[in-house]
Every structure is written in C-alpha cells, then in structure tokens.
Amino acid sequence: MGMTMTEKILAAHTGLDRVSAGQLIEADLDLVLGNDITSPVAINVMKNFSKDGVFDREKIALVPDHFVPNKDIKSAENCSIVREFAKKHDITNYFEVGEMGIEHALLPEKGLTLPGQVIIGADSHTCTYGALGAFSTGVGSTDMAAGMSTGKAWFKVPGAIKVVLTGSFKGKVSGKDLILHLIGMIGVDGALYRSLEFTGPGVSSLSMDDRFTVANMAIECGAKNGIFPVDEKTQEYLEIHAKGKEYKVFLPDPDAEYEEVIDIDLSALKPTVSFPHLPSNTRVVEELNEKIRIDQVVIGSCTNGRLSDLRSAAEVLKGRHVAKGVRLIVIPATQSIYLQALREGLIETFIEAGGVVSTPTCGPCLGGYMGVLSAGERCVSTTNRNFIGRMGDKTSEIYLASPATAAASAAAGYITEAE
Amino acid sequence: MENAHGHVFKYGDNVDTDVIIPARYLADSDPAALSKHCMEDLDEHFAGRVKEGDIITAGKNFGCGSSREHAPIAIKASGVSAVIAHSFARIFYRNAINIGLPIIECPEAAESINDGDEVGIDFGTGVITDFTTGKSFRGQSFPDFMQRLIDAGGLVSFVNSK
C-alpha cells in the first residue's frame, strides 16, 4: 500500500522508509513559529527545560501579530517578552512592527515555508502552509517550547480524507466559498485528527491565495492538516517568494490509502456564508429569504487578508459607498500587501467607499481590538470562526463569508452576494 | 496519577476555546487570573461554583478552535480534576496531555452522566463511576507513548527525562 502526501513527508522527517496512519512518531522540524499570545507562554515553559537555548535560531519564527501594535499594557509586556527572547537567542526570523504581518500570510511571503517541510506553530491556523505542499499543523505553547528546544515534535500519523476537485469556479466564487462548503458538508469535526488532501484536476484552477484560504480553514473541520500537491502555480509562487531555496516535492502514491473520498465540482459552488455560531452552519447566499441587516464588515485576517482578497473586495466597492450605519474595516495581512494595495489604488477605493483601513493585525478576528462587537451586533467577516463571543459580546453574531460577499454586503447593508 | 472525585458540570458538543477562555483575557497568562473567566461565555456561573476536584463532561469535539494553551490551563487552574468527552479537538487533546490535565474519551459516560452527578475516576484502570446513578464506564486507554508522557507528568518532564 502506498503513502499519502502527509505520510511521505512525515516518513522523510522520521528517518523511516514508511509510516502509516495511527503510528506514533517523533519528527524533525523545519520551522517552529509562535505569536505574541502563545510565545510568551512557551518562553516561560522553556525555563523548565534542563537544556538551555534553542535548537536552531534560523528555524524559529516569532511574529507578534495578534495584539500588535500593542493594544494595552499587558499586550505590550507580552511583546517585550518575545522581543527580549528573540534578542537573547539571536532569532533570525523575528518580525517587528513595520515589517510584521499576520503570521500565516507573512511567512510564505518571506519564503520561510516550503514544500515538503514539517512545520509546527503555536497557532491553530498554522495548517495554512499546506497550500505549498508542506505538512504544517497547529500546536500549543508547550509543544512550541519543546520544538524550539529540541527541534522535534511527536505526532500520531493522521489518516486522510481525499478531496477530489473538478471543474473551476464560476462568477464571484472563491476559495472561501469552497472551504465553507466543505465544512458545511462534513461538520466542524468531520475531519477530526485526520489530514485533508486536496487533489484532482480542479486544483490547477485554484490560485495560490485560494489554496492558502482553503488550507487555512482545514482546522475548522477538525483536521490536523490540509495539503495541496505542488504544481506549476506553486512553483511560480516559490520562484517569486523563495528564489534559490531548495525544497522537496512529495506527491501521493497512486495506491495511497484514504479513509474517505469527497468529490467537489468547483463549477457548482455558489457564494456561501456560515451563520452563527459554527463555521459548519452554512447557507448559499442566493437562497436566503430574508434581509439580514448588518452593523459591521471586516475584510482581512490570515484567512482572507491577501492581495487577491483585497482586489476582489475593491472590485465590488469601486464607485460605491457602504450602506448608512455599516462600519467597514479593511485589514491588509502584511506590510507588502498593504503597500501593493496602496499602489494599485485599492486603499483609495476602500476609503472613498467609507471604509477604514488598518495596519496588519489579527485584531478583531478574535475580539481583541480594532472592531470589537457590542451586544446584539451583527458582523459579516472574512475571518475563520463565528463562535459565541469570538469578536466581542456573547450576544453578537458573526457571518463568515468571502471578500466579495463581505464587500457586497457592506454596500447593501444586509447579507448579499456580489453581482 | 491521583484519582479524580467531584461533581459534574455537563456541557454539549463543540465547546470551543473561545468560550473556555475568551480572547479578551489572553493578554494575561497567569493561571489563577485565567481561571476567574473560565467558561464565562458559555456558563457565567462556572467560575463561582466549581470546586477542587470537580469534573467536566461534554459531547463531541471539546476544545475546538484556537490553539491557546490558556484553555486547558484555565480549566486546570479552576480545580477541575478531569474532562470526560465524547471526543476532543486535536490541539486541545495535545495541550491537555502536555500540561497534565487529565482527559478521557468515553462517549457512553459523556452521554449518560448528568449535570451535578457525583463521579469518581480511577486513572489506573480507566474506570469512571457515577455514584449518583450507580453506573460505571470504561474510558479509552491511551497508546503506550502517550501514557508514558502522561506518567512523566507532561511534555516538559518527558523531554527532560530523555
């Protein structure tokens, strides 16, 4: 029996010819990352290790992004802990305000996440890098600490679900609609403990930004990781962002074993929204039979704050204005995305439409700052979770959507799809 | 490992880390400070009522969402001696084992045990006893590697012992 992409990558990092689902292994790590919420806890845990120091100062990435620029004294103190640690251990990839961005958009952009790598991050959306053909998964702060110290992590090799994509998107449908559709199909624990391997002729039609969005939300159906095969588009992306860096491509064996196979025809998908309070609570926008009035729209996050997301939202908002009473908050995910959006006139479009544009931050996605909701308020958001109280008061409501749907809804004042 | 004994706080499916400990409290990672807000958005009375040794039971996918270790830390610091669930989200599962919060997958116990029941757990045998109803259950045992990690008292001691 052959191996899946994930099994091959894990075997190669364990020094074994083969591994199979259920096996417990200890794998070598290519990158260990953390942010301003999780790293201070990990740094504190590291004090308890008998061995001092880090395994490789070039294989650790520290990205203060959640409450940065500092939202209050406590978050400032957390950032100081991370900054001091980075200085003490001479960490190569520490990103200060001005060069930082939301970690899962920033690290691929900097060429730090490559195909075939094993990556752990103390952030659940670390699974994003599967878009590039890496095995990457979220862990907690203690795992991050052990990873920084030893360069290793233990894993149970996951079984896999094969998601076969055919066709290509029609109209204003994007990667967000695809992943929301999938989560709606299988539920928030539909891929629990397992790997989601995307394959099929439809993969080549997906842009890299779409693949990042899809892999990013693999965790929202419980998956350990989501992974795409490396193709020409991946190579073009790496040519720009990781020029000269070596990487190894692992493709699934034809006889790899999958626990489940799911077929999705991309051309049949329609703009989709997740209703409160679970990402799996999906509805097709055109089938909504009531006008759901909204108070706020957020376009950004590690899920949908990339350049193509901003382009898609700006295209909808060009020459239009947000509806009276709606607050539009746009957050480019990295400084370089922000700068490119500025050069292309996208920022101008958002401001002329009555929106505000923020410096890169996770901010409102997790109810931190820059757009916290009050009691009973409704928000359409391009982020990844709509749990109770996620963006603010526990009676507020979050509707997850694509950038195009979010922009169209901001202009209409109620949930609607882009024309 | 010590055995658990206490009263049950019963919750449903998909209890996420945002309700276990909302992000508005994450700037502080002090266990005692976190425990004051544990489960706040799901059960505002939890922090006031929970006593040392009490047990949480829940349905499927307990701890889904964010990787924040603050979630199992807050539960442990509240005095909770174990969480029994139909299933756990995988990052929460890892985190709980790594920090030494006992967790047990047992769909039958998660279903049958009622809110407020007095329950005991023998970690040596994996037997869960509901003293209120007289029923007993056996939780799933851990693979050897994980059991060694648990026996070591968590990941830090395990790494140090190598």
Interface residues (C-beta under 8 A of the other chain):
Chain A: L24 I37 T38 P40 V41 N44 V45 N48 F49 S50 H66 F67 K71 D72 K74 S75 N78 G121 A122 D123 S124 T126 G138 V139 G140 S141 T142 D143 A145 A146 S149 T150 W154 K156 V188 D189 L192 Y193 I219 G222 K224 L278 L366 G367 G368 V372 R385 F387 I388 G389 R390 K394
Chain B: N14 D16 D18 V19 P22 A23 R24 L26 A27 D28 S29 D41 L42 K60 N61 C64 G65 S66 S67 R68 E69 H70 P72 I73 S87 A89 R90 I91 R94 N95 N98 I99 P143 F145 M146 L149 G154 L155 V156 V159 N160
